[in-house]
């Protein structure tokens, strides 16, 4: 069976998304490793204590980005360019102010925040934690930019800008860390500041790449609609809740290790989770990929593509994470020596990392489904799953040591994801009122959702002769669905002229390409959609620029626009998407 454009897009984009997540996480690992080697175990524990706040920092930066991404991916699916530009402009202009406000708030109340983490002001750990916090949180404004822009570029199919940015952060963070340790000797504060500075340099690159060429997504202050901020924030709640829940889970386990163990347990837990977080990037990269493609398919009301997305992502989640578990059990001790030379901490971290890894398959399946729910805008349901996962982890971490000792805390993650995965079918069954294990139930869409099979035809065009035959079938389809002779003639004509244009000019680069054409009966008329992976070409923009010239070239395009249908073009998933709507009269 030939892969769809959705599966092709997932296969093409997923490696770069995972790579970006891995490189960004390695930055935190490098910080922890260098800190442990040169500043001691207490400094590593301080970074671990800041982790919950770091998660909140990321959540604050990501909430607007996630809301923007969800709204825009659905708008891309509908072909609504005006909606995309309005949401993007509103998000970018307001999220910077929002991030600056949160930065100032955390800096003003750094000491109370540290006390809220359970630290005593007179201790060394309190002072080190406060220093790291003050050096880290100023990156929030530029982090907002880095999270908003690459996500939109990925929808267009640009997987290079984000990758370049994270590689730059990685390289500069190491350079700045070494300068801090051996030149400036800024301690824990300097290590945090090194990360902040590296993000600002990468942010300049992202801004230059985004605004340095023409994009489908455009920014303008005239598009800003402050009344939309609440909606965008609400659409970003799953990402915020996820980061918040991760932070709260880490805080609960840190507290449990301090209560039932010692600072050595906190340091070992910090090291194990730093390495484990690199491997969890596969999980969260797949989650982001799921949210993006689900949003596009949901905007297009493609029921079949929603089932396909769930199937493909679950298959990848299982195979990738089983391999990661095996690798962790075989080689998990190797990276731990980068953090400390303390044999007790290394032994405890190695054992903890192997237990930590057992959750990978379960967590990946949950996160993919949570992000699927985000893509279809079922935010409340996705938030329920995240909260259940957090509460069960915290409850396990604080109750099990009473029976089985401090070592049982390491199983908190595994217990929480196993419980949540079992909870999903129960929740789906309650909401869908169907067999919760069937794919059609898991997509959580009513039977009336999408265009029914009898109301659309779709072809993957092989050549001109196949196109001509399909045009004849299209005309018959229009008439059989109540369309007029004029509609049947025009849609068949549009299909032939634009299809020939794509096959003749869009594929004229010597590479192998694909063209799909879909005709749909909607409530207001008929929709004709062309999707191809050929040379990028916007016929709407072309006609706007050249409509006053002598029609020597692209006669088909000029003829179609002369008939005055509603036409829109988007570059989505690095594909040309041309949508023509012909209303009933």
C-alpha positions as CSV (number, residue, x, y, z in Angstrom):
1,X,0.0,0.0,0.0
2,X,1.4,3.4,-1.0
3,X,2.1,5.8,1.8
4,X,0.0,9.0,2.0
5,X,1.3,12.5,2.0
6,X,0.7,12.5,5.8
7,X,2.9,9.5,6.4
8,X,5.5,10.8,4.1
9,X,5.5,14.1,5.9
10,X,5.8,12.4,9.3
11,X,8.7,10.2,8.1
12,X,10.5,13.3,6.6
13,X,10.0,15.7,9.5
14,X,10.1,13.4,12.6
15,X,13.9,12.9,12.6
16,X,14.7,16.6,12.6
17,X,12.1,17.3,15.3
18,X,13.5,14.6,17.5
19,X,17.0,15.8,16.8
20,X,16.1,19.3,17.8
21,X,14.6,18.0,21.1
22,X,17.6,15.8,21.8
23,X,20.2,18.6,21.2
24,X,18.2,21.0,23.4
25,X,18.1,18.4,26.2
26,X,21.8,17.6,25.8
27,X,22.4,21.3,26.6
28,X,20.9,20.8,30.1
29,X,22.9,17.5,30.4
30,X,26.1,19.2,29.5
31,X,25.4,21.9,32.1
32,X,24.7,19.3,34.7
33,X,27.8,17.3,33.7
34,X,30.2,20.2,33.8
35,X,28.6,21.5,37.0
36,X,29.0,18.2,38.7
37,X,32.6,17.8,37.5
38,X,33.9,21.2,38.5
39,X,31.4,22.7,41.0
40,X,30.5,19.6,43.0
41,X,27.4,17.4,43.9
42,X,25.7,20.3,45.8
43,X,25.7,22.4,42.6
44,X,24.1,19.4,40.7
45,X,21.5,19.1,43.4
46,X,20.8,22.8,43.1
47,X,20.1,22.5,39.3
48,X,17.8,19.6,40.2
49,X,15.9,21.7,42.7
50,X,15.5,24.4,40.0
51,X,14.1,21.8,37.5
52,X,10.4,22.3,38.5
53,X,10.8,26.1,38.0
54,X,12.5,25.5,34.7
55,X,9.6,23.4,33.6
56,X,7.3,26.3,34.5
57,X,9.5,28.7,32.6
58,X,9.3,26.5,29.5
59,X,5.5,26.2,30.1
60,X,5.1,30.0,30.2
61,X,7.1,30.3,27.0
62,X,5.3,27.5,25.3
63,X,1.7,28.2,26.1
64,X,1.3,30.9,23.5
65,X,3.4,29.0,21.0
66,X,1.3,25.8,21.5
67,X,-2.0,27.8,21.2
68,X,-0.6,29.5,18.1
69,X,0.5,26.2,16.5
70,X,-2.8,24.4,17.2
71,X,-4.9,27.3,15.8
72,X,-2.7,27.8,12.8
73,X,-2.4,24.0,11.9
74,X,-6.2,23.8,11.8
75,X,-6.4,27.0,9.8
76,X,-3.8,25.6,7.4
77,X,-6.0,22.5,6.9
78,X,-9.0,24.8,6.1
79,X,-6.8,27.0,3.8
80,X,-7.7,30.1,5.9
81,X,-4.6,32.3,5.3
82,X,-6.2,35.4,7.0
83,X,-6.8,33.4,10.2
84,X,-3.2,32.2,10.2
85,X,-1.8,35.7,9.9
86,X,-4.0,37.2,12.5
87,X,-3.3,34.5,15.1
88,X,0.4,34.5,14.4
89,X,0.7,38.3,14.6
90,X,-1.3,38.4,17.9
91,X,0.8,35.6,19.4
92,X,4.2,37.0,18.5
93,X,3.4,40.6,19.7
94,X,1.8,39.6,23.0
95,X,3.9,36.6,24.0
96,X,7.0,38.7,24.3
97,X,5.3,41.1,26.8
98,X,3.9,38.1,28.7
99,X,7.3,36.5,28.9
100,X,9.0,39.7,30.1
101,X,6.4,40.1,32.8
102,X,6.9,36.5,34.1
103,X,10.7,37.0,34.0
104,X,10.5,40.1,36.2
105,X,8.1,38.3,38.6
106,X,10.4,35.3,39.1
107,X,13.5,37.6,39.6
108,X,11.7,39.7,42.2
109,X,10.5,36.7,44.2
110,X,13.5,34.3,43.7
111,X,14.0,33.7,47.4
112,X,10.3,32.9,48.2
113,X,10.3,30.5,45.2
114,X,13.3,28.7,46.6
115,X,11.6,28.5,50.0
116,X,8.5,27.1,48.2
117,X,10.7,24.3,46.9
118,X,11.3,23.2,50.5
119,X,14.8,24.8,51.0
120,X,16.0,26.5,54.2
121,X,17.4,30.0,53.5
122,X,20.5,29.5,55.6
123,X,21.8,26.5,53.7
124,X,24.3,26.3,50.9
125,X,21.7,24.4,48.7
126,X,19.3,27.4,49.0
127,X,21.9,29.9,47.9
128,X,23.1,27.8,44.9
129,X,19.5,27.2,43.8
130,X,18.7,30.9,44.0
131,X,21.8,31.8,41.9
132,X,20.9,29.3,39.2
133,X,17.3,30.6,39.1
134,X,18.4,34.2,38.7
135,X,20.7,33.4,35.8
136,X,18.3,31.2,34.0
137,X,14.9,32.9,33.9
138,X,15.9,35.9,31.8
139,X,15.9,33.6,28.7
140,X,12.1,33.5,28.7
141,X,11.5,36.3,26.1
142,X,13.8,34.9,23.5
143,X,12.6,31.4,24.3
144,X,9.1,32.5,23.3
145,X,10.4,33.6,19.9
146,X,12.4,30.4,19.4
147,X,9.3,28.3,20.2
148,X,6.8,30.2,18.1
149,X,8.6,30.7,14.8
150,X,10.2,27.2,14.1
151,X,6.8,25.5,14.9
152,X,5.2,27.5,12.1
153,X,8.1,26.9,9.7
154,X,7.7,23.1,10.4
155,X,4.1,23.3,9.3
156,X,5.3,24.8,6.0
157,X,7.9,21.9,5.8
158,X,11.0,23.9,6.8
159,X,12.9,21.6,9.1
160,X,16.3,23.3,8.8
161,X,15.8,26.6,10.7
162,X,14.8,24.9,14.0
163,X,17.6,22.4,13.7
164,X,20.2,25.1,13.0
165,X,19.0,27.1,16.0
166,X,19.3,24.2,18.5
167,X,22.7,23.2,17.2
168,X,23.9,26.8,17.7
169,X,22.5,26.8,21.2
170,X,24.3,23.5,21.9
171,X,27.7,24.7,20.6
172,X,27.5,28.1,22.3
173,X,26.3,26.7,25.6
174,X,29.4,24.5,25.8
175,X,31.7,27.3,24.8
176,X,30.1,29.8,27.3
177,X,30.1,27.1,30.1
178,X,33.8,26.5,29.6
179,X,34.5,30.3,29.6
180,X,32.5,30.6,32.9
181,X,34.4,27.8,34.6
182,X,37.9,28.6,33.5
183,X,37.9,32.4,32.8
184,X,35.1,34.2,34.6
185,X,34.6,31.7,37.4
186,X,31.0,32.7,37.8
187,X,29.9,29.5,39.6
188,X,26.3,28.2,39.3
189,X,25.0,31.6,38.3
190,X,27.5,31.7,35.4
191,X,26.4,28.3,34.2
192,X,22.8,29.4,34.0
193,X,23.7,32.7,32.3
194,X,25.7,30.8,29.7
195,X,22.6,28.9,28.7
196,X,20.6,32.2,28.6
197,X,23.2,33.9,26.3
198,X,23.3,31.0,23.9
199,X,19.5,31.2,23.4
200,X,19.7,34.9,22.6
201,X,22.3,34.3,19.9
202,X,20.2,31.5,18.4
203,X,17.1,33.6,18.6
204,X,18.7,36.2,16.3
205,X,19.3,33.5,13.8
206,X,15.7,32.3,13.9
207,X,14.4,35.9,13.4
208,X,16.7,36.5,10.5
209,X,15.7,33.2,8.8
210,X,12.0,33.8,9.3
211,X,11.8,37.3,8.1
212,X,14.6,37.0,5.5
213,X,12.4,35.4,2.9
214,X,8.8,35.3,1.7
215,X,6.6,33.0,3.8
216,X,3.0,31.8,3.8
217,X,2.8,33.1,7.4
218,X,3.2,36.9,7.6
219,X,3.5,39.3,10.5
220,X,1.8,42.7,10.7
221,X,0.7,44.9,13.5
222,X,-2.5,45.5,11.7
223,X,-3.4,41.8,12.2
224,X,-3.0,42.0,16.0
225,X,-6.3,41.3,17.8
226,X,-5.8,41.4,21.5
227,X,-9.3,39.9,22.1
228,X,-7.9,36.7,20.7
229,X,-5.2,36.3,23.4
230,X,-7.6,34.4,25.7
231,X,-8.5,31.9,23.0
232,X,-4.8,31.4,22.0
233,X,-3.9,30.9,25.7
234,X,-6.7,28.4,26.2
235,X,-5.5,26.4,23.1
236,X,-2.1,26.3,24.6
237,X,-3.2,24.8,27.9
238,X,-2.2,21.2,27.2
239,X,1.4,22.2,26.7
240,X,1.3,24.4,29.8
241,X,-0.3,21.7,31.9
242,X,2.2,19.1,30.6
243,X,5.2,21.2,31.6
244,X,3.6,22.2,34.9
245,X,2.8,18.5,35.6
246,X,6.3,17.5,34.8
247,X,7.6,20.2,37.1
248,X,5.3,19.2,39.9
249,X,6.2,15.5,39.5
250,X,9.9,16.3,39.7
251,X,9.2,18.5,42.8
252,X,7.2,15.7,44.4
253,X,10.0,13.1,43.8
254,X,12.7,15.5,44.9
255,X,10.8,16.1,48.1
256,X,10.3,12.4,48.6
257,X,14.0,11.6,48.1
258,X,14.9,14.4,50.6
259,X,12.3,13.1,53.1
260,X,13.1,9.4,52.9
261,X,16.7,9.6,51.7
262,X,19.3,12.3,51.5
263,X,20.9,14.9,49.2
264,X,22.8,12.0,47.6
265,X,19.5,10.6,46.4
266,X,18.5,13.9,45.0
267,X,21.8,14.2,43.1
268,X,21.5,10.7,41.8
269,X,17.9,11.3,40.8
270,X,18.9,14.5,39.0
271,X,21.7,12.8,37.0
272,X,19.5,9.8,36.1
273,X,16.7,12.0,34.9
274,X,19.0,14.3,33.0
275,X,20.2,11.3,30.9
276,X,16.7,9.9,30.8
277,X,15.3,13.2,29.5
278,X,17.5,12.9,26.4
279,X,15.9,9.6,25.6
280,X,12.4,11.0,26.3
281,X,13.0,13.5,23.5
282,X,11.9,10.7,21.2
283,X,8.6,10.6,23.1
284,X,8.1,14.4,23.1
285,X,9.3,14.9,19.5
286,X,6.7,12.3,18.4
287,X,4.1,14.2,20.5
288,X,4.8,17.5,18.7
289,X,4.7,15.8,15.3
290,X,1.3,14.3,16.3
291,X,-0.2,17.6,17.3
292,X,0.9,19.3,14.0
293,X,-0.3,16.7,11.6
294,X,-3.5,16.2,13.6
295,X,-4.3,19.9,13.5
296,X,-3.9,19.9,9.7
297,X,-6.0,16.8,9.2
298,X,-8.7,18.1,11.6
299,X,-8.9,21.4,9.7
300,X,-9.4,19.4,6.5
301,X,-12.0,17.2,8.3
302,X,-10.1,14.1,7.1
303,X,-11.4,11.2,9.3
304,X,-9.3,8.7,7.5
305,X,-6.1,10.7,8.1
306,X,-6.9,11.0,11.8
307,X,-7.0,7.2,12.1
308,X,-3.8,7.0,10.0
309,X,-2.0,9.5,12.2
310,X,-2.8,7.5,15.4
311,X,-1.8,4.3,13.8
312,X,1.5,5.5,12.4
313,X,2.5,7.4,15.6
314,X,1.6,4.5,17.9
315,X,3.6,2.1,15.8
316,X,6.6,4.4,15.9
317,X,6.2,5.0,19.6
318,X,6.4,1.3,20.4
319,X,9.3,0.3,18.1
320,X,11.5,3.3,18.9
321,X,11.1,3.2,22.6
322,X,11.6,-0.6,22.9
323,X,14.9,0.0,21.3
324,X,15.7,2.8,23.7
325,X,14.9,0.6,26.7
326,X,17.3,-2.1,25.5
327,X,20.0,0.4,24.8
328,X,19.6,2.0,28.3
329,X,19.8,-1.3,30.0
330,X,22.9,-2.3,28.0
331,X,24.8,1.0,28.1
332,X,23.1,3.3,30.6
333,X,26.1,3.6,32.9
334,X,28.4,5.1,30.3
335,X,27.1,8.8,30.3
336,X,26.8,8.9,34.1
337,X,30.5,9.2,34.7
338,X,30.4,12.6,32.9
339,X,28.5,14.0,35.9
340,X,30.4,12.9,38.9
341,X,33.3,10.6,40.1
342,X,31.4,9.6,43.3
343,X,31.0,5.8,42.9
344,X,28.0,5.7,45.3
345,X,26.1,8.3,43.2
346,X,27.1,6.6,39.9
347,X,25.8,3.2,41.2
348,X,22.6,4.7,42.4
349,X,22.0,6.7,39.2
350,X,22.7,3.7,37.0
351,X,20.1,1.6,38.8
352,X,17.6,4.4,38.8
353,X,18.1,5.2,35.1
354,X,17.3,1.6,34.2
355,X,14.0,1.8,36.2
356,X,13.3,5.2,34.7
357,X,13.6,3.8,31.2
358,X,10.9,1.2,31.7
359,X,8.2,3.9,31.3
360,X,9.3,4.9,27.8
361,X,6.8,3.0,25.7
362,X,3.9,3.8,27.9
363,X,4.7,7.5,28.2
364,X,5.3,7.8,24.5
365,X,1.8,6.3,23.7
366,X,0.2,8.6,26.2
367,X,2.0,11.8,25.0
368,X,1.1,11.0,21.4
369,X,-2.5,10.6,22.3
370,X,-2.5,13.8,24.5
371,X,-1.1,15.7,21.5
372,X,-3.6,14.1,19.2
373,X,-6.3,15.5,21.5
374,X,-4.6,18.9,21.4
375,X,-4.7,18.8,17.6
376,X,-8.5,18.1,17.6
377,X,-9.0,20.8,20.3
378,X,-10.1,18.5,23.0
379,X,-8.0,20.3,25.6
380,X,-10.0,19.3,28.7
381,X,-9.6,15.6,27.9
382,X,-5.9,15.9,27.3
383,X,-5.4,17.9,30.6
384,X,-7.3,15.2,32.5
385,X,-4.8,12.5,31.3
386,X,-1.8,14.7,32.3
387,X,-3.2,15.5,35.8
388,X,-4.0,11.8,36.4
389,X,-0.4,10.9,35.4
390,X,1.0,13.5,37.8
391,X,-1.2,12.7,40.8
392,X,-0.5,9.0,40.6
393,X,3.3,9.6,40.4
394,X,3.2,11.9,43.4
395,X,1.0,9.6,45.4
396,X,3.2,6.6,44.7
397,X,6.4,8.5,45.5
398,X,5.2,9.6,49.0
399,X,3.3,6.4,50.0
400,X,5.4,3.5,48.8
401,X,8.6,4.3,50.7
402,X,6.6,3.7,53.9
403,X,6.3,0.1,52.9
404,X,9.3,-0.6,50.6
405,X,11.9,2.0,51.4
406,X,13.4,4.9,49.5
407,X,14.3,2.8,46.4
408,X,10.6,2.4,45.6
409,X,10.4,6.1,44.6
410,X,12.2,5.2,41.4
411,X,9.2,3.2,40.2
412,X,6.8,6.2,40.5
413,X,7.1,7.1,36.8
414,X,6.5,3.6,35.6
415,X,3.4,3.2,37.9
416,X,1.9,6.5,36.8
417,X,2.2,5.9,33.1
418,X,0.9,2.3,33.3
419,X,-2.1,3.5,35.3
420,X,-2.8,6.4,32.9
421,X,-2.5,4.1,29.8
422,X,-5.2,1.8,31.4
423,X,-7.3,4.9,32.2
424,X,-7.4,6.0,28.5
425,X,-9.8,3.3,27.3
426,X,-12.1,3.9,30.2
427,X,-12.2,7.6,29.5
428,X,-12.7,7.1,25.7
429,X,-15.5,4.6,26.3
430,X,-17.2,7.1,28.6
431,X,-16.9,9.9,26.1
432,X,-17.4,8.1,22.8
433,X,-20.0,5.6,24.0
434,X,-18.3,3.0,21.8
435,X,-15.8,0.2,22.0
436,X,-12.9,2.1,23.4
437,X,-10.3,-0.1,21.7
438,X,-11.4,0.6,18.2
439,X,-9.5,3.2,16.2
440,X,-12.7,5.0,15.2
441,X,-13.5,5.4,18.9
442,X,-10.1,6.6,19.8
443,X,-10.3,9.5,17.3
444,X,-13.1,10.9,19.5
445,X,-15.2,12.2,16.6
446,X,-18.9,11.8,16.0
447,X,-20.2,9.8,13.1
448,X,-21.2,13.0,11.4
449,X,-17.7,14.4,11.4
450,X,-15.9,14.9,8.1
451,X,-17.0,14.4,4.5
452,X,-18.7,11.0,4.1
453,X,-17.1,8.6,1.6
454,X,-19.9,9.0,-0.9
455,X,-19.4,12.8,-1.0
456,X,-15.8,12.9,-2.3
457,X,-13.5,11.3,-5.0
458,X,-9.7,11.3,-4.8
459,X,-7.1,10.4,-7.3
460,X,-3.3,10.1,-7.3
461,X,-2.6,11.2,-10.8
462,X,0.1,9.3,-12.7
463,X,0.2,11.1,-16.1
464,X,-1.8,13.3,-18.5
465,X,-4.0,10.5,-19.8
466,X,-4.9,9.5,-16.2
467,X,-5.7,13.1,-15.5
468,X,-8.1,13.4,-18.5
469,X,-9.9,10.3,-17.5
470,X,-10.2,11.5,-13.9
471,X,-11.7,14.8,-15.2
472,X,-14.4,12.9,-16.9
473,X,-15.1,11.0,-13.6
474,X,-15.2,14.3,-11.7
475,X,-17.8,15.7,-14.0
476,X,-20.0,12.7,-13.5
477,X,-19.5,12.9,-9.7
478,X,-20.6,16.6,-9.7
479,X,-23.8,15.8,-11.6
480,X,-24.6,12.7,-9.4
481,X,-24.3,14.9,-6.3
482,X,-26.8,17.5,-7.4
483,X,-24.4,19.9,-9.2
484,X,-25.4,21.8,-12.2
485,X,-24.0,21.3,-15.7
486,X,-22.0,24.5,-15.3
487,X,-20.4,23.3,-12.1
488,X,-19.6,20.0,-13.7
489,X,-18.0,21.7,-16.7
490,X,-16.1,24.2,-14.7
491,X,-14.7,21.9,-12.1
492,X,-13.6,19.4,-14.8
493,X,-12.0,22.2,-16.7
494,X,-10.2,23.6,-13.7
495,X,-9.0,20.1,-12.8
496,X,-7.6,19.5,-16.3
497,X,-5.9,22.9,-16.8
498,X,-4.3,23.2,-13.4
499,X,-3.5,19.5,-13.3
500,X,-1.7,19.8,-16.6
501,X,0.2,22.9,-15.4
502,X,1.4,20.9,-12.3
503,X,2.5,17.9,-14.3
504,X,4.2,19.9,-17.0
505,X,5.9,22.7,-15.0
506,X,5.7,21.8,-11.3
507,X,7.4,18.4,-11.9
508,X,10.0,19.7,-14.4
509,X,13.1,19.2,-12.2
510,X,14.0,15.6,-13.0
511,X,12.8,14.3,-9.6
512,X,10.0,11.8,-8.8
513,X,6.9,13.6,-7.6
514,X,3.3,12.9,-6.5
515,X,0.0,14.7,-7.3
516,X,-3.3,14.0,-5.6
517,X,-6.6,15.7,-6.6
518,X,-9.7,15.5,-4.5
519,X,-13.2,16.8,-5.3
520,X,-15.7,17.2,-2.4
521,X,-19.3,18.0,-2.1
522,X,-19.7,20.4,0.8
523,X,-22.8,22.1,2.3
524,X,-22.3,25.2,0.1
525,X,-21.1,23.7,-3.1
526,X,-18.0,21.8,-4.4
527,X,-14.4,22.0,-3.4
528,X,-11.5,21.0,-5.6
529,X,-8.1,20.4,-3.9
530,X,-4.7,19.9,-5.6
531,X,-1.8,18.7,-3.4
532,X,1.7,18.0,-4.8
533,X,5.3,17.9,-3.8
534,X,6.7,19.6,-6.9
535,X,8.4,23.0,-7.3
536,X,6.8,25.6,-5.0
537,X,4.5,27.7,-7.0
538,X,1.7,30.0,-5.8
539,X,-0.8,30.5,-8.7
540,X,-2.8,33.0,-6.6
541,X,0.3,35.3,-6.2
542,X,1.3,34.7,-9.8
543,X,-2.1,35.8,-11.1
544,X,-2.1,38.9,-8.8
545,X,1.2,40.0,-10.2
546,X,0.8,39.1,-13.9
547,X,-3.0,39.4,-14.6
548,X,-2.5,42.7,-16.5
549,X,0.2,41.2,-18.8
550,X,-0.3,39.6,-22.2
551,X,-1.4,36.0,-21.5
552,X,1.5,34.3,-23.3
553,X,2.3,31.9,-20.4
554,X,0.2,29.9,-18.0
555,X,-3.0,30.3,-20.0
556,X,-4.7,27.7,-17.8
557,X,-4.2,29.7,-14.6
558,X,-5.4,32.9,-16.2
559,X,-8.5,31.1,-17.6
560,X,-9.4,29.6,-14.2
561,X,-9.1,32.9,-12.4
562,X,-11.1,34.6,-15.1
563,X,-14.1,32.4,-14.1
564,X,-13.8,34.0,-10.6
565,X,-14.0,31.0,-8.3
566,X,-12.8,31.3,-4.7
567,X,-9.1,30.2,-4.8
568,X,-6.5,29.9,-2.0
569,X,-3.0,28.5,-1.9
570,X,-0.9,27.4,1.0
571,X,2.5,25.8,1.4
572,X,1.7,23.2,4.0
573,X,4.0,20.2,5.0
574,X,6.4,21.5,2.3
575,X,3.6,20.7,-0.2
576,X,1.7,22.9,-2.7
577,X,-1.9,23.0,-1.6
578,X,-4.3,24.7,-4.0
579,X,-8.0,24.9,-3.0
580,X,-10.8,26.0,-5.3
581,X,-14.4,26.5,-4.0
582,X,-17.4,26.7,-6.4
583,X,-20.5,27.7,-4.5
584,X,-24.0,26.6,-5.5
585,X,-26.1,29.3,-7.2
